[in-house]
Amino acid sequence: QVQLVESGGGWVQPGGSLRLSCVPSGFTQDDYEIGWFRQAPGNEREGIACISPTDSVTYYSDSTKGRFTISRDHAKNTVYLQMDSLKAEDTAVYYCVGDYVSCKWWAEPNAMLDYWGQGTQVTVSS
């Protein structure tokens, strides 16, 4: 059974940082692109970051580029999303997503990607 389990969400003040973690199980994460989507109430789903199996390719949305960093620890079978300089507009449910497709699909809000985590809430407010 394939699962993606996120953790690390929570509340933070504007300008603060959070690190999300995603642990895949049921498939070999080294073979898959893994990244993050987010969705806020009333907003379209947004792909914000992706990393290729060899870590050689990454994708960031314009809204997160320069503030968020995606990385993998292959030994721990974990993918991280380091989020710095957080803004109120970053408030959303964040989903870890995996698939055997190019990271370019993370730019498509309606991409039909195979594996989704249950989501973790990130709230940025003062």
N, C-alpha and C positions, 0 to 999 in steps of 0.2 A: 504494500500500500504506500503510495507516494504522499508525503507530507512535507509542508514547509512551515516551520514554526518560528514566528517572529517574537522578539522581546525587545525591551528597552524604551518603549514609548512612555509618555507621561506628560507632566506639565513643566513648562519652563518659561521664564520671562524673556521678553524680546532682547535679542543680542546674545542669548545664552546658547548652549550646545547640548545635544543629545547624541547618543550612538545607538542605532538600531542593529540588532543581530538577527540573522536568519540561518536556521539549521535545517538543511534538507535531509530527508530520509526516504528510503525506498527507491532511490536512483543514485547513480554516480554523478555527483555534482560537478566533477571535473569534466564531464562531457557536455555540460549544458551552460548556455547563457543564463545568468541569474541577475535579477535587478529588482527595482521597486517602482510600484505605481502608488498614487495617492488619490484620494477622493474626499472632497469637502462637501457638506450638505448643499445641494442646489448647483453644484459644479460638475463639469464633465471630468471623467477619470483622466488622470495625467500620468504618463510614464516619465519618471524623473531621473532614473539612473539604471545603467546596465553594465555588466562586465562579462567579457568572453571567457571561455574555459581556460585559456592560457594566460589570462589577464592582460593580453596585448591590446585589446580593444575595450574602450569604455565609451559610454554615451551619457550625456547629461542634458537635461532640458535647459532652455534659456533661463528659466526661473530659478534654477538651482546651481548653475555653473559658477564655479568660483567659491561657493559656500559649502557645498556637499561633496563628500568623497566616498566612492564605493571601493571596497577592497575585499579580498578573499584571504582566509587562512586555510590553506589546503590541509594542513596537518590536523586542524580542529574541525574541518568540514563546515566552516562557518563563513558566511558573507556578512560584511558590515556596511552600514551607511553612517558615516560620521557627518553630522549636521551642525554647522557652525553659523554664527550670525543669524540666528533664527528670527523670523518675522511673524507677525500675527497671521499673515496670509499663508504661512506654512501649516497652519492648523488643519488637520485632516486625519483620516484613517489611512495608514500606510500599509501596503500589502507587498510581501515578498513574492516574486513571480519567477518561474523558471520554464524554459523551453529550449528545444533544440533548433533555434532559429537565430538569425543575425540580430545583434543589438539594435539595428535600425528599426525593428518592429516596436521598440519601446517608444518611438515617436508617434505611433498611431494610437489614439485614445481607445479605439474599438478593436484593437488587435486581439485575435482569438488565440491567446496563449494558454498552454496546457495546464500548468500547475500554479495554484494560488494558495497563499497562506490565509489564515483567518483574519488577519489585520490587527494592527495595534494603533491605538489613538495617540496622536501627538497634539498637544494644546499649547499654543504660544500666546500668553497674555500677561498683562501686568496686574 
